[in-house]
Every structure is written in C-alpha cells, then in structure tokens.
Amino acid sequence: MNLDQATNGQILRVKRIHSLPQSTELIHQLEDIGFIPGEQVSVLRRNILGGDPMMIRVGTSTFALRKNEAALVEVEPL
C-alpha cells in the first residue's frame, strides 16, 4: 500500500520510495525529511473531502504532503 491510501491514525512503516524518472528531485526531498525505509509514519489528517494536503507524521516531525507525493511512499502496517 502507498501512503496516500492509508487511513487517518494508522501506524505504518516506510518500505521504500517509488522511483519515477520525473520525480528524482522529489524522491530526494522525501528522503531528506525522513521518509526512509524502516521509519514509522502515520496520517494525522486530510483536508476536507480527502483533498490536499495530507498532514503526515514521520518519526517525530509533522509535514504536509500532496497526495501525489504520498503516493510515492510505499508503507506497511505495524
């Protein structure tokens, strides 16, 4: 499952970041802010009607991600 498919409050672990040719810079940014394999992550909340942005906690930090960014992060339940 990818992070954009997770439900609010679900505790997950990052498995990997999907690599797409047009998203190399974005992948590096996600890794730099803590989306690395093994790191704990959860969706705190979504915008009204499930739109952008999503509030995500990775480790002890909180970030706002767009759904297309969250879709690059493959996760597994803990």
N, C-alpha and C positions, 0 to 999 in steps of 0.2 A: 504494500500500500504506500501511497505517497502522502506527504504531509497535508496537502490540500484536501485530502479525503478523510482526515481524522476528525473525530468529534470533539467538541469542547470538553476540556478536562481530562482527556485520555492521556495517560503517561506512556511515552514511546521512547524508542532508542533509534538514533540515526544509523541506518545500514550503509548508505552511500549516497553520493550526489550523482545524478544522471548527467552524462556529458553529451552536450549537443554542440555542433560546430559554432553556431551563432551565439552560444551562451558562455563562452570561455571566461570572459570578464566577470560575469555574474557568478559563476561557479567559484572563482577565486574570492569574491566578496563574501559569499556564503561561508566558505571555509574560514576566512579571516575573522568572522564574527562568532564562530564556534560550531557551525554545522559540520562536525567531523564524525566519522564512524565511532560508535560506542557512546556518544554524548546523549544524555537524557534531554527530551524535548516534549513540550505539550502545547496544545492550542488553548489559549486563555479565553479568547472570544473572537467573534467575527463581526463585521459591520452589519448593519440592519439588512435583512433579507439575504444574508450569507455572502454579501459582496466584499469588495476590497476596502481596506486592508484587513488582514488577519493579525491578531496580537498573539505572538508566539514567545514562549519562554524556552530558552536553550541554556542549560546549565543554570546559572543564577542571574542571567540577563534577559531582558524582555525587548523584543523587536517587533516592528510592524512589517509584514511581508505581503506582497501581492500574491494572489492565487497562482499566477504563472510561475512565480519564484518558488513558492511552497511545493509546486508540482515537481520540481527538480530534486526534492529531498525524499529519498526512499526511507521509510521507517518501519519498525516492527514493534508490536505491543510488548510491554514489560510484564 
